[in-house]
Amino acid sequence: MNTPSSRRTLNSTQRKNPAMCQHQPPCPSADSADREAARLTVHHPEQGWSLLCNGVLLFEDTGELLPDGQIIAPHRPSAGRIMKVA
């Protein structure tokens, strides 16, 4: 099968991203404020990243890469704001 339609490829804007989360109730979406509460699907602590079921790539430094390519800068609390547990 070597027709023009069989050789056609989809560019990144044409690709369909199916919903990753199959949990009930579903995990927060990637554009929700609480997106980090989604469940882990892949975890690589030796490489410093994890993939959440909503498609968010979460980095060890608390930075994030959203499925749409948006970058969320690391948001660690400053040293003066860390709470001590007694």
ROVOGU-500714 format. One record per atom (N, C-alpha, C): y negated, z negated, x; residue in one letter; atom name. Coordinates in steps of 0.1 Angstrom, whole numbers, plus 5000, padded with zeros to 4 digits. Layout:
residues N
DRENPA    v    w    u code site
DRENPA    Y    Z    X    A   CA
...
//
This chain:
residues 86
DRENPA    v    w    u code site
DRENPA 5012 5000 5009    M    N
DRENPA 5000 5000 5000    M   CA
DRENPA 4988 5000 5009    M    C
DRENPA 4981 5011 5010    N    N
DRENPA 4970 5013 5019    N   CA
DRENPA 4958 5019 5011    N    C
DRENPA 4955 5014 5000    T    N
DRENPA 4944 5019 4992    T   CA
DRENPA 4931 5012 4996    T    C
DRENPA 4920 5018 4993    P    N
DRENPA 4907 5011 4996    P   CA
DRENPA 4906 4997 4990    P    C
DRENPA 4911 4995 4978    S    N
DRENPA 4910 4982 4971    S   CA
DRENPA 4919 4972 4978    S    C
DRENPA 4931 4976 4984    S    N
DRENPA 4940 4967 4991    S   CA
DRENPA 4934 4963 5004    S    C
DRENPA 4925 4971 5010    R    N
DRENPA 4919 4967 5023    R   CA
DRENPA 4906 4959 5022    R    C
DRENPA 4901 4958 5010    R    N
DRENPA 4889 4951 5007    R   CA
DRENPA 4890 4936 5010    R    C
DRENPA 4880 4931 5017    T    N
DRENPA 4880 4916 5020    T   CA
DRENPA 4868 4910 5013    T    C
DRENPA 4869 4897 5010    L    N
DRENPA 4858 4890 5004    L   CA
DRENPA 4850 4884 5014    L    C
DRENPA 4837 4885 5013    N    N
DRENPA 4828 4877 5022    N   CA
DRENPA 4827 4863 5017    N    C
DRENPA 4820 4855 5025    S    N
DRENPA 4819 4840 5022    S   CA
DRENPA 4813 4837 5008    S    C
DRENPA 4804 4846 5004    T    N
DRENPA 4797 4843 4991    T   CA
DRENPA 4806 4847 4979    T    C
DRENPA 4816 4856 4982    Q    N
DRENPA 4825 4860 4971    Q   CA
DRENPA 4838 4851 4970    Q    C
DRENPA 4841 4844 4980    R    N
DRENPA 4853 4835 4980    R   CA
DRENPA 4852 4825 4969    R    C
DRENPA 4863 4822 4963    K    N
DRENPA 4863 4812 4952    K   CA
DRENPA 4869 4800 4958    K    C
DRENPA 4863 4788 4956    N    N
DRENPA 4868 4776 4961    N   CA
DRENPA 4873 4768 4949    N    C
DRENPA 4886 4767 4948    P    N
DRENPA 4891 4759 4937    P   CA
DRENPA 4888 4745 4938    P    C
DRENPA 4888 4738 4927    A    N
DRENPA 4885 4723 4927    A   CA
DRENPA 4896 4717 4935    A    C
DRENPA 4893 4709 4944    M    N
DRENPA 4903 4702 4953    M   CA
DRENPA 4909 4690 4947    M    C
DRENPA 4901 4682 4940    C    N
DRENPA 4905 4669 4935    C   CA
DRENPA 4913 4671 4922    C    C
DRENPA 4925 4665 4922    Q    N
DRENPA 4934 4666 4911    Q   CA
DRENPA 4936 4652 4905    Q    C
DRENPA 4928 4642 4910    H    N
DRENPA 4930 4628 4906    H   CA
DRENPA 4924 4626 4892    H    C
DRENPA 4929 4615 4885    Q    N
DRENPA 4924 4611 4872    Q   CA
DRENPA 4921 4597 4873    Q    C
DRENPA 4909 4593 4871    P    N
DRENPA 4897 4601 4869    P   CA
DRENPA 4893 4609 4881    P    C
DRENPA 4887 4620 4880    P    N
DRENPA 4884 4628 4892    P   CA
DRENPA 4874 4621 4902    P    C
DRENPA 4876 4624 4914    C    N
DRENPA 4867 4618 4925    C   CA
DRENPA 4853 4624 4923    C    C
DRENPA 4843 4617 4928    P    N
DRENPA 4829 4622 4928    P   CA
DRENPA 4828 4636 4934    P    C
DRENPA 4820 4644 4929    S    N
DRENPA 4818 4658 4934    S   CA
DRENPA 4810 4657 4947    S    C
DRENPA 4810 4668 4954    A    N
DRENPA 4803 4669 4967    A   CA
DRENPA 4788 4667 4966    A    C
DRENPA 4783 4670 4954    D    N
DRENPA 4768 4669 4952    D   CA
DRENPA 4764 4656 4946    D    C
DRENPA 4774 4647 4944    S    N
DRENPA 4771 4634 4938    S   CA
DRENPA 4766 4624 4949    S    C
DRENPA 4758 4615 4945    A    N
DRENPA 4753 4605 4955    A   CA
DRENPA 4764 4597 4961    A    C
DRENPA 4775 4595 4953    D    N
DRENPA 4786 4586 4958    D   CA
DRENPA 4798 4595 4963    D    C
DRENPA 4795 4607 4969    R    N
DRENPA 4805 4616 4973    R   CA
DRENPA 4815 4611 4983    R    C
DRENPA 4810 4601 4991    E    N
DRENPA 4819 4595 5002    E   CA
DRENPA 4830 4586 4996    E    C
DRENPA 4829 4584 4982    A    N
DRENPA 4840 4576 4976    A   CA
DRENPA 4852 4584 4972    A    C
DRENPA 4852 4597 4975    A    N
DRENPA 4863 4605 4972    A   CA
DRENPA 4875 4602 4981    A    C
DRENPA 4887 4605 4977    R    N
DRENPA 4899 4602 4985    R   CA
DRENPA 4900 4611 4997    R    C
DRENPA 4906 4605 5008    L    N
DRENPA 4909 4613 5020    L   CA
DRENPA 4920 4623 5017    L    C
DRENPA 4919 4635 5022    T    N
DRENPA 4930 4644 5022    T   CA
DRENPA 4935 4647 5036    T    C
DRENPA 4926 4647 5046    V    N
DRENPA 4930 4649 5060    V   CA
DRENPA 4922 4639 5068    V    C
DRENPA 4928 4632 5077    H    N
DRENPA 4921 4622 5085    H   CA
DRENPA 4925 4624 5100    H    C
DRENPA 4915 4626 5108    H    N
DRENPA 4918 4628 5122    H   CA
DRENPA 4908 4619 5130    H    C
DRENPA 4911 4606 5131    P    N
DRENPA 4902 4597 5138    P   CA
DRENPA 4901 4600 5153    P    C
DRENPA 4912 4606 5159    E    N
DRENPA 4911 4609 5173    E   CA
DRENPA 4901 4621 5176    E    C
DRENPA 4898 4628 5165    Q    N
DRENPA 4888 4639 5166    Q   CA
DRENPA 4875 4635 5160    Q    C
DRENPA 4874 4624 5152    G    N
DRENPA 4862 4619 5147    G   CA
DRENPA 4858 4625 5133    G    C
DRENPA 4868 4630 5126    W    N
DRENPA 4864 4635 5113    W   CA
DRENPA 4875 4633 5102    W    C
DRENPA 4871 4634 5090    S    N
DRENPA 4880 4633 5078    S   CA
DRENPA 4875 4643 5068    S    C
DRENPA 4885 4649 5060    L    N
DRENPA 4882 4657 5049    L   CA
DRENPA 4885 4650 5036    L    C
DRENPA 4875 4650 5027    L    N
DRENPA 4877 4643 5014    L   CA
DRENPA 4881 4653 5004    L    C
DRENPA 4887 4648 4993    C    N
DRENPA 4892 4658 4983    C   CA
DRENPA 4882 4666 4976    C    C
DRENPA 4869 4662 4977    N    N
DRENPA 4858 4669 4971    N   CA
DRENPA 4853 4680 4980    N    C
DRENPA 4859 4682 4992    G    N
DRENPA 4855 4692 5001    G   CA
DRENPA 4845 4688 5012    G    C
DRENPA 4841 4675 5012    V    N
DRENPA 4831 4670 5021    V   CA
DRENPA 4839 4667 5034    V    C
DRENPA 4833 4672 5045    L    N
DRENPA 4838 4668 5059    L   CA
DRENPA 4830 4657 5063    L    C
DRENPA 4836 4645 5065    L    N
DRENPA 4829 4633 5069    L   CA
DRENPA 4832 4630 5084    L    C
DRENPA 4821 4628 5091    F    N
DRENPA 4822 4626 5106    F   CA
DRENPA 4821 4611 5109    F    C
DRENPA 4827 4607 5120    E    N
DRENPA 4827 4593 5125    E   CA
DRENPA 4813 4587 5126    E    C
DRENPA 4803 4595 5129    D    N
DRENPA 4790 4590 5131    D   CA
DRENPA 4782 4589 5118    D    C
DRENPA 4789 4591 5106    T    N
DRENPA 4785 4591 5093    T   CA
DRENPA 4777 4603 5088    T    C
DRENPA 4777 4613 5097    G    N
DRENPA 4772 4626 5093    G   CA
DRENPA 4782 4633 5084    G    C
DRENPA 4777 4643 5076    E    N
DRENPA 4786 4650 5067    E   CA
DRENPA 4783 4665 5066    E    C
DRENPA 4793 4673 5063    L    N
DRENPA 4791 4687 5061    L   CA
DRENPA 4796 4689 5047    L    C
DRENPA 4788 4694 5038    L    N
DRENPA 4792 4697 5024    L   CA
DRENPA 4798 4710 5023    L    C
DRENPA 4806 4713 5013    P    N
DRENPA 4813 4725 5011    P   CA
DRENPA 4804 4737 5011    P    C
DRENPA 4791 4736 5006    D    N
DRENPA 4782 4747 5006    D   CA
DRENPA 4775 4749 5019    D    C
DRENPA 4779 4742 5029    G    N
DRENPA 4773 4743 5043    G   CA
DRENPA 4761 4734 5046    G    C
DRENPA 4757 4726 5036    Q    N
DRENPA 4746 4717 5038    Q   CA
DRENPA 4750 4706 5047    Q    C
DRENPA 4741 4702 5056    I    N
DRENPA 4744 4692 5066    I   CA
DRENPA 4736 4679 5062    I    C
DRENPA 4743 4668 5062    I    N
DRENPA 4738 4655 5059    I   CA
DRENPA 4738 4647 5073    I    C
DRENPA 4726 4644 5077    A    N
DRENPA 4724 4637 5090    A   CA
DRENPA 4731 4623 5090    A    C
DRENPA 4736 4618 5101    P    N
DRENPA 4742 4605 5102    P   CA
DRENPA 4732 4595 5096    P    C
DRENPA 4738 4585 5089    H    N
DRENPA 4729 4575 5082    H   CA
DRENPA 4735 4561 5084    H    C
DRENPA 4737 4558 5097    R    N
DRENPA 4741 4544 5100    R   CA
DRENPA 4730 4535 5098    R    C
DRENPA 4734 4522 5094    P    N
DRENPA 4723 4512 5093    P   CA
DRENPA 4717 4509 5106    P    C
DRENPA 4705 4505 5107    S    N
DRENPA 4699 4502 5119    S   CA
DRENPA 4703 4488 5123    S    C
DRENPA 4702 4484 5136    A    N
DRENPA 4707 4471 5141    A   CA
DRENPA 4701 4459 5134    A    C
DRENPA 4689 4460 5129    G    N
DRENPA 4683 4449 5122    G   CA
DRENPA 4688 4448 5108    G    C
DRENPA 4695 4458 5103    R    N
DRENPA 4699 4457 5089    R   CA
DRENPA 4714 4454 5087    R    C
DRENPA 4721 4452 5098    I    N
DRENPA 4735 4449 5097    I   CA
DRENPA 4737 4435 5093    I    C
DRENPA 4745 4434 5083    M    N
DRENPA 4748 4420 5077    M   CA
DRENPA 4760 4414 5084    M    C
DRENPA 4758 4401 5088    K    N
DRENPA 4769 4394 5094    K   CA
DRENPA 4777 4387 5084    K    C
DRENPA 4790 4387 5086    V    N
DRENPA 4799 4380 5077    V   CA
DRENPA 4802 4367 5083    V    C
DRENPA 4800 4356 5075    A    N
DRENPA 4802 4343 5080    A   CA
DRENPA 4817 4338 5078    A    C
//
